[in-house]
Amino acid sequence: MNLFDKLCAALAFLLGVVFVLLGIMGIFTGCNANFTLPPILGGLPLLVGWGIVRSVTKAWNLPSAKEVPPRQPGAPPPPHGYRGFDRY
């Protein structure tokens, strides 16, 4: 990730943390932030925030494209269902 990517990821992470905190409070007291949700549905921002935080932390830990060696010509394809980004 270059500097701009890391800056955007850090800002998204902070936004995700805000959503997580809003969702935790919203589970018990409801939520009111330019929208109003009752106490149980007030936890929905928690799911949004967790999605943002989780995706940013996974992307942050991935090696850059320069660190991953390219496949050799004639090498067999990866096994079915393999996704290289799920190793963390």
C-alpha positions in Angstrom: 0.0 0.0 0.0 1.3 3.4 -0.8 1.0 6.5 1.4 -2.3 7.6 0.0 -3.8 4.1 0.4 -2.6 4.0 4.0 -4.1 7.5 4.7 -7.5 6.5 3.3 -7.3 3.2 5.2 -6.6 5.0 8.4 -9.5 7.4 7.9 -11.8 4.5 7.0 -10.6 2.7 10.2 -11.5 5.7 12.3 -14.9 6.0 10.7 -15.4 2.3 11.3 -14.5 2.7 15.0 -17.1 5.5 15.3 -19.7 3.2 13.8 -18.7 0.4 16.1 -19.1 2.6 19.2 -22.4 4.0 17.9 -23.6 0.5 17.3 -22.6 -0.7 20.8 -24.4 2.2 22.4 -27.3 1.8 19.9 -28.0 -1.8 21.0 -29.0 -0.6 24.4 -30.2 3.0 24.0 -31.1 3.3 20.3 -29.3 5.6 18.0 -29.7 9.1 16.7 -27.2 10.4 14.2 -29.1 12.1 11.4 -31.2 8.9 11.5 -33.1 7.4 14.4 -33.2 3.7 15.2 -34.9 1.9 18.1 -32.8 0.1 20.7 -32.4 -3.3 19.0 -32.0 -1.9 15.5 -29.6 0.7 16.9 -26.9 -2.0 16.7 -26.9 -2.0 12.9 -24.1 0.6 12.8 -22.0 -1.9 14.7 -22.2 -4.3 11.7 -21.3 -1.5 9.3 -18.4 -0.4 11.5 -17.2 -4.0 11.9 -17.2 -4.5 8.2 -15.1 -1.4 7.7 -12.6 -2.1 10.5 -12.2 -5.8 9.5 -11.6 -5.0 5.8 -9.1 -2.3 6.6 -7.1 -4.5 9.0 -7.0 -7.3 6.4 -5.9 -5.0 3.6 -3.3 -3.3 5.9 -1.7 -6.7 6.7 -1.5 -7.9 3.0 2.0 -7.9 1.4 2.4 -5.4 -1.4 2.5 -6.6 -4.9 6.2 -6.1 -5.0 6.7 -8.7 -2.2 4.6 -11.4 -3.7 6.6 -13.5 -6.2 5.0 -13.9 -9.6 3.9 -17.4 -10.7 6.4 -19.2 -12.8 5.5 -19.9 -16.4 4.0 -23.4 -16.7 3.3 -23.6 -13.0 0.0 -25.3 -12.1 -2.9 -23.1 -11.1 -3.7 -22.7 -7.4 -6.1 -25.3 -5.9 -9.8 -24.8 -6.2 -11.2 -22.4 -3.6 -7.7 -20.9 -2.8 -7.8 -17.2 -2.2 -4.4 -15.8 -1.3 -5.7 -12.9 0.7 -7.3 -15.2 3.3 -4.1 -16.4 4.9 -4.3 -13.9 7.8 
